[in-house]
Amino acid sequence: MASTEKHHTLDLPSFDKPVKLLIVVAPYYKDIADDMIAGAQATAKACGAETELVEVPGALEIPTAIAMAERQCNFDGYVALGCIIRGETTHYDTVCNDSSRALSLLGLQGACIGNGILTVENHGQAAVRANPADQNKGGGAAAAALHLIALSRRWAGARKGIGFRAPEDTFRA
């Protein structure tokens, strides 16, 4: 059982400049969402990050909201929170796969995203994972976004002449 396994978690990063996180949540299971939000906000606060919260109808809308914010706003990173509980149809598979794939694609384009969309068999599994005093998956998603922001800032000025991109000082007179 996963709850009895030991896991290593990285220490939270520290920042010299302010960090602004957008938490996008699908509150379909409101009790689960509320616990995940509390965990994410507490983790962000522990790093001194400012958070803004928006709600969307479901897990499939989370990547779209993040993509819109990435294009139109000035957030450093994003925390995706939601819960998908297996039902009687294949809709579960579609929502799990498509929301995860869309978040991964946004990440590959450079968005710093912590994926906290739970995919579980039942409400009890979700409650344990969402509880800030237990598995705290909301806090873990915020920590993931914060680590990616720290990495992005660390590498922001580093440019190498690899691939098709010439070093930045190549064309200076």
C-alpha positions in Angstrom: 0.0 0.0 0.0 1.4 3.4 -1.0 0.6 5.1 2.3 3.1 2.9 4.2 6.0 3.6 1.7 8.8 6.0 2.5 9.2 8.9 0.0 11.9 11.5 -0.3 10.7 15.0 -0.8 13.0 17.9 -1.8 13.3 20.9 0.6 11.2 23.8 -0.7 13.2 26.3 -2.8 13.9 29.9 -1.6 13.5 32.9 -3.8 15.2 36.3 -4.1 12.4 37.8 -6.1 8.6 37.5 -5.5 6.8 34.5 -6.9 3.2 34.6 -8.2 1.3 31.3 -8.5 -2.1 30.7 -10.1 -4.0 27.9 -8.5 -6.6 26.5 -10.9 -9.1 24.1 -9.3 -12.0 22.1 -10.5 -14.2 21.9 -7.4 -16.4 19.0 -8.6 -15.8 17.3 -5.3 -15.7 20.4 -3.1 -14.5 18.8 0.1 -11.5 17.3 -1.7 -10.8 20.5 -3.6 -10.9 22.6 -0.4 -8.3 20.3 1.3 -6.1 20.5 -1.8 -6.4 24.3 -2.0 -5.4 24.5 1.7 -2.4 22.4 1.2 -1.3 24.3 -1.9 -1.7 27.7 -0.3 0.2 26.6 2.8 3.1 25.4 0.8 3.1 28.5 -1.3 3.1 30.7 1.8 6.0 28.7 3.3 8.0 29.9 0.2 6.7 33.4 0.4 4.8 33.0 -2.8 1.6 34.9 -3.6 -1.3 32.9 -4.9 -4.4 33.6 -6.9 -7.2 31.1 -7.1 -9.6 30.4 -10.0 -12.2 27.8 -10.4 -13.2 25.9 -13.6 -16.0 23.5 -14.2 -14.0 20.3 -14.5 -10.5 18.7 -14.9 -10.6 19.1 -18.7 -10.9 22.8 -18.4 -7.8 23.2 -16.1 -5.2 23.0 -18.9 -7.2 25.5 -21.0 -7.3 28.0 -18.1 -3.6 27.6 -17.5 -2.8 28.1 -21.2 -4.9 31.3 -21.2 -3.2 32.6 -18.1 0.2 31.7 -19.6 -0.6 33.7 -22.7 -2.4 36.7 -21.1 -1.2 37.1 -17.5 2.1 37.4 -15.6 2.2 34.3 -13.4 5.5 32.5 -12.6 3.8 29.1 -12.3 0.6 27.1 -12.0 -0.9 24.6 -9.6 -3.6 22.3 -11.2 -6.0 20.8 -8.7 -8.9 18.5 -9.2 -10.2 15.0 -8.6 -11.3 12.4 -11.0 -13.0 9.3 -9.4 -13.6 6.2 -11.5 -17.2 5.7 -12.5 -19.0 3.2 -14.6 -18.0 4.4 -18.0 -14.8 5.1 -19.9 -15.2 8.9 -19.4 -12.8 8.5 -16.4 -10.0 7.3 -18.8 -10.6 10.2 -21.2 -10.6 12.9 -18.5 -7.5 11.4 -16.8 -5.5 11.0 -19.9 -6.5 14.2 -21.7 -6.0 16.5 -18.7 -2.7 15.0 -17.9 -1.5 15.1 -21.5 -2.5 18.7 -21.9 -0.7 19.7 -18.7 2.4 17.9 -19.8 2.4 19.6 -23.2 2.1 23.0 -21.5 5.0 22.1 -19.3 7.1 21.1 -22.3 6.4 24.6 -23.8 7.9 26.1 -20.7 5.0 26.6 -18.2 6.0 25.7 -14.6 3.0 23.5 -13.6 2.5 21.3 -10.5 -0.1 18.6 -11.4 -2.4 17.9 -8.5 -5.2 16.3 -10.3 -6.0 13.2 -8.4 -7.0 10.1 -10.3 -8.6 7.6 -7.8 -10.9 4.7 -7.5 -13.1 6.1 -4.8 -13.8 9.1 -2.5 -11.9 7.6 0.4 -8.7 7.4 -1.6 -9.2 11.0 -2.7 -9.7 12.2 0.9 -6.5 10.6 2.2 -4.5 12.1 -0.7 -6.1 15.6 -0.4 -5.8 15.9 3.4 -3.0 18.4 4.2 -2.3 16.4 7.4 -2.0 13.2 5.4 -0.6 12.8 1.9 -1.1 16.6 1.1 -1.1 16.2 -2.7 -2.2 19.9 -3.1 0.9 20.9 -1.2 3.0 18.5 -3.3 1.6 20.1 -6.5 2.5 23.6 -5.3 6.0 22.4 -4.3 6.5 20.9 -7.8 5.5 24.2 -9.4 7.8 26.1 -7.1 10.7 23.8 -7.9 10.2 24.3 -11.6 10.0 28.1 -11.1 13.3 28.0 -9.2 14.9 25.9 -11.9 13.6 28.2 -14.6 15.0 31.2 -12.9 18.3 29.5 -12.4 18.6 28.7 -16.1 17.0 32.0 -17.3 20.3 33.6 -18.4 22.1 30.5 -19.5 22.2 30.2 -23.2 24.5 27.8 -25.1 25.1 27.7 -28.8 23.4 24.2 -29.2 21.0 23.0 -31.8 19.9 25.7 -34.1 20.3 28.6 -31.7 23.5 30.6 -31.9 25.0 32.0 -28.7 23.5 35.4 -27.9 26.8 37.3 -28.4 27.5 35.7 -31.8 26.1 38.7 -33.8 27.3 41.6 -31.7 29.5 44.2 -33.5 
